[in-house]
């Protein structure tokens, strides 16, 4: 090849690429960051919070984070444990506790004996839950009117810091 030139996939010389101006590089990086999947953004946010807290990086905790990042709704510690081959149950519970203490996940009461855990988005975006009391099925739901009503509570002299809404009933399969 010719010095300063790169080769095409077929082995032919290509002209050298022009350097990208710094301002275009910054814009490209920002556009790439905004196109990241929400799971990737949350994983990066979680890793940054862990680092800020002075905790060492650990592969088992990283695996718990990545698994939680990929979930659309709450999962129990036992469900996480079952998915993480090679990670001890005590390590899974310790990671959950650390993530909850750092405000990265929240515990969700889904009825029954085990709590669920789900990620807290830095943006504040969230959903609520409908739980079937027969089979335990959990479905997420969002309702803008409900959110508006909750945020209007301040007129009654309360400042709502957080909230969790879980509706209980019977799913279509169990109701028939």
C-alpha positions, 0 to 999 in steps of 0.5 A: 500500500501507499503510505498515508493511504488506507486499503479498500476491502478489495485491497485497492488504495484509497485517498487519505481521509480528510481530518474531521474538524473539531466542532464536527467531531463534537457534534457527531459525538453528541448525536451518537450519545443521543442515539444510544439505547436507553439500556446503554444510557442507564448502564453508563449512568449506573457505572458512573454513580458506582464510581462516584460512590467510590465502589470498585468495579466488579464483573458480577455487579456489572452483570446485574446492572446489564441484566436490569438494564435490559428489563422492561419491568420489575424482576425479583432477586431470584429471577436475576439470580436464575439468569446469572450463571456463575454469580452467587446469590449473595453477590446478586443480593449485595449488588441489588442492595448497593444499587438501591442505596445509590438510587439506581433501582427501586424496590417494587411491592408486587404482592406475594412474598418477593419484591421486584426491582427495576431501574430508575431512569435519570430522566425520571421517566417511569411506569406503574404496575398492574398485578394479577393476584391469581397467577402473579403476572405483572404488566407495566402501564403509563397514564399521563392523567394519573401523573398529573393528579399526583403532581397536583397534590402539592396544592394540598400542602404535600411535596411528593418526592416519589410515588409507586402505583400498583393495581391488583386484579385478575388478568384476562387469562385468569378472569375467564 
